Amino acid sequence: MKKNLVLYFSVYGTAKKVAEEIGRQTDADVVEIIPAVPYDSNRDHYSALARLAKKEHDEDQRPAIKNEIVIDGYENIFIGYPMWWYTFPMILYTLFDRYDFSGKTIIPFNTHMGSGDGGTYSTIQKLEPDAKVLQGLPIEMNDAETGASTAVKNWLKSLNL
Ligand SMILES: Cc1cc2nc3c(=O)[nH]c(=O)nc-3n(C[C@H](O)[C@H](O)[C@H](O)COP(=O)(O)O)c2cc1C
């Protein structure tokens, strides 16, 4: 079994590209967090997705995850997501509610259009107090489109895993 796992949630595919790049560079298993109700990935429908995401956020919803995710046995778990309304998508709360990352090393990364990580790396540490959360990597959406291989490489080097 591999010791690294990359978990990611992505609607437009950019966090997915970064996840796959991290997977290649760390020889990790790469697993998507799949929502039970799919989000519309057509970028022309951005306004509708923005409204839905805002509603989920304002109502503190926990959108269901469709797939069973196995985290047992992995030491290092990369967790990636896009920035939505200055924080992570609510389905990440579902993930942290459902799975216990105690004793694991969590390494966050995210895609964004200007908000950086929006404080989400500290939120993860608060939600998972018994996990070790390492310095994450925020990547602008345009840079993420190509997988950001050099940025990922330099970041991984700095982590000293
Ligand atoms: C509903 C929604 C809300 C967003 N809110 C923010 C935001 O608050 N800050 C930001 O920098 N980018 C924001 N974005 C831009 C996304 O972070 C960007 O599109 C992201 O790279 C998409 O990741 P994906 O391709 O993996 O789905 C938002 C995008 C969507 C769809």
The ligand as an SDF file (V2000), in Angstrom:
LIG
                    3D

 31 33  0  0  0  0  0  0  0  0999 V2000
  -19.0480   29.2010   -6.2000 C   0  0  0  0  0  0  0  0  0  0  0  0
  -17.6890   29.7720   -6.3740 C   0  0  0  0  0  0  0  0  0  0  0  0
  -17.1870   30.6620   -5.4440 C   0  0  0  0  0  0  0  0  0  0  0  0
  -15.8820   31.1590   -5.5690 C   0  0  0  0  0  0  0  0  0  0  0  0
  -15.3910   31.9940   -4.5950 N   0  0  0  0  0  0  0  0  0  0  0  0
  -14.0860   32.3920   -4.6650 C   0  0  0  0  0  0  0  0  0  0  0  0
  -13.5010   33.1800   -3.6330 C   0  0  0  0  0  0  0  0  0  0  0  0
  -14.1460   33.5470   -2.6500 O   0  0  0  0  0  0  0  0  0  0  0  0
  -12.1950   33.5310   -3.7520 N   0  0  0  0  0  0  0  0  0  0  0  0
  -11.4260   33.1530   -4.8170 C   0  0  0  0  0  0  0  0  0  0  0  0
  -10.2510   33.4800   -4.8530 O   0  0  0  0  0  0  0  0  0  0  0  0
  -11.9590   32.3920   -5.8090 N   0  0  0  0  0  0  0  0  0  0  0  0
  -13.2540   32.0200   -5.7520 C   0  0  0  0  0  0  0  0  0  0  0  0
  -13.7880   31.2400   -6.7630 N   0  0  0  0  0  0  0  0  0  0  0  0
  -12.9240   30.8270   -7.8610 C   0  0  0  0  0  0  0  0  0  0  0  0
  -12.4710   29.3860   -7.6400 C   0  0  0  0  0  0  0  0  0  0  0  0
  -11.6470   29.2910   -6.5140 O   0  0  0  0  0  0  0  0  0  0  0  0
  -11.7730   28.8680   -8.8610 C   0  0  0  0  0  0  0  0  0  0  0  0
  -12.7040   28.8520   -9.8840 O   0  0  0  0  0  0  0  0  0  0  0  0
  -11.1980   27.4850   -8.6000 C   0  0  0  0  0  0  0  0  0  0  0  0
   -9.8890   27.4520   -9.0890 O   0  0  0  0  0  0  0  0  0  0  0  0
  -11.9920   26.3830   -9.2350 C   0  0  0  0  0  0  0  0  0  0  0  0
  -11.4600   25.1290   -8.8350 O   0  0  0  0  0  0  0  0  0  0  0  0
  -11.8960   23.7980   -9.6170 P   0  0  0  0  0  0  0  0  0  0  0  0
  -11.5180   24.0020  -11.0560 O   0  0  0  0  0  0  0  0  0  0  0  0
  -11.0840   22.7130   -9.0190 O   0  0  0  0  0  0  0  0  0  0  0  0
  -13.3600   23.5960   -9.4220 O   0  0  0  0  0  0  0  0  0  0  0  0
  -15.0880   30.7750   -6.6690 C   0  0  0  0  0  0  0  0  0  0  0  0
  -15.6230   29.8840   -7.6240 C   0  0  0  0  0  0  0  0  0  0  0  0
  -16.8780   29.3780   -7.4910 C   0  0  0  0  0  0  0  0  0  0  0  0
  -17.4200   28.4210   -8.5120 C   0  0  0  0  0  0  0  0  0  0  0  0
  1  2  1  0
  2  3  1  0
  2 30  2  0
  3  4  2  0
  4  5  1  0
  4 28  1  0
  5  6  2  0
  6  7  1  0
  6 13  1  0
  7  8  2  0
  7  9  1  0
  9 10  1  0
 10 11  2  0
 10 12  1  0
 12 13  2  0
 13 14  1  0
 14 15  1  0
 14 28  1  0
 15 16  1  0
 16 17  1  0
 16 18  1  0
 18 19  1  0
 18 20  1  0
 20 21  1  0
 20 22  1  0
 22 23  1  0
 23 24  1  0
 24 25  2  0
 24 26  1  0
 24 27  1  0
 28 29  2  0
 29 30  1  0
 30 31  1  0
M  END
$$$$
